[in-house]
């Protein structure tokens, strides 16, 4: 079972612990280890000619059915 912790919120939140990212095109890859250092290789086709983007790496949230000893990392590319 794959799980994501993106949530659509109807209006802006001003909580200091939250981040609101703009609407855009999102790409992601899931695997068993961190791949943040490989972002330009993984997403090289998606990054061609792109000026602005955001990269976020997360670990599957605890409420997903996942093995706690083998977390799933999700690398997200947000093209602005």
C-alpha positions as CSV (number, residue, x, y, z in Angstrom):
1,X,0.0,0.0,0.0
2,X,1.4,3.4,-1.0
3,X,0.5,6.4,1.1
4,X,1.2,10.1,0.7
5,X,1.0,12.8,3.2
6,X,0.1,15.6,0.8
7,X,-3.2,17.3,1.9
8,X,-5.3,19.8,-0.1
9,X,-6.4,22.6,2.1
10,X,-9.1,25.0,1.0
11,X,-7.4,28.2,2.3
12,X,-3.9,29.3,3.4
13,X,-2.7,28.3,6.9
14,X,-0.6,30.7,8.9
15,X,0.8,28.1,11.3
16,X,4.6,28.4,11.7
17,X,5.0,24.6,11.5
18,X,3.4,24.2,8.1
19,X,4.5,24.9,4.6
20,X,2.2,25.8,1.8
21,X,3.6,25.0,-1.7
22,X,2.1,26.5,-4.8
23,X,0.1,24.6,-7.4
24,X,2.2,23.0,-10.0
25,X,3.4,19.8,-11.6
26,X,4.6,17.2,-9.1
27,X,6.8,14.1,-9.7
28,X,7.8,11.6,-7.1
29,X,9.8,8.4,-6.6
30,X,9.6,6.0,-3.7
31,X,12.3,3.6,-2.5
32,X,14.1,2.2,0.5
33,X,16.8,4.8,0.9
34,X,17.5,8.5,0.7
35,X,18.1,9.7,-2.8
36,X,18.2,13.4,-2.2
37,X,21.8,13.7,-3.6
38,X,20.7,12.1,-6.8
39,X,17.8,14.5,-7.6
40,X,19.4,15.9,-10.8
41,X,20.0,12.4,-12.2
42,X,16.6,11.0,-11.2
43,X,14.6,13.9,-12.5
44,X,16.9,15.0,-15.4
45,X,14.2,14.8,-18.0
46,X,11.7,16.8,-15.9
47,X,14.3,19.5,-15.1
48,X,15.2,20.3,-18.7
49,X,14.6,24.0,-19.2
50,X,13.0,24.4,-15.8
51,X,14.0,27.6,-13.9
52,X,12.3,27.1,-10.5
53,X,11.6,24.0,-8.6
54,X,11.3,22.6,-5.1
55,X,12.6,19.2,-3.9
56,X,11.3,17.6,-0.8
57,X,12.3,14.3,0.7
58,X,10.0,12.6,3.2
59,X,9.7,9.3,5.0
60,X,6.4,7.5,4.8
61,X,4.2,8.7,7.6
62,X,3.6,6.4,10.6
63,X,-0.1,6.0,9.8
64,X,0.7,4.1,6.6
65,X,1.0,0.3,6.6
66,X,4.8,0.1,6.4
67,X,7.6,-1.7,8.2
68,X,9.1,0.6,10.8
69,X,12.5,-1.0,10.3
70,X,12.5,-0.4,6.6
71,X,11.0,3.0,6.0
72,X,10.0,4.1,2.5
73,X,11.5,7.4,1.4
74,X,9.7,9.6,-1.1
75,X,11.5,12.2,-3.1
76,X,9.2,14.8,-4.6
77,X,10.0,17.3,-7.3
78,X,7.6,20.3,-7.6
79,X,8.0,22.3,-10.8
80,X,6.9,25.9,-10.4
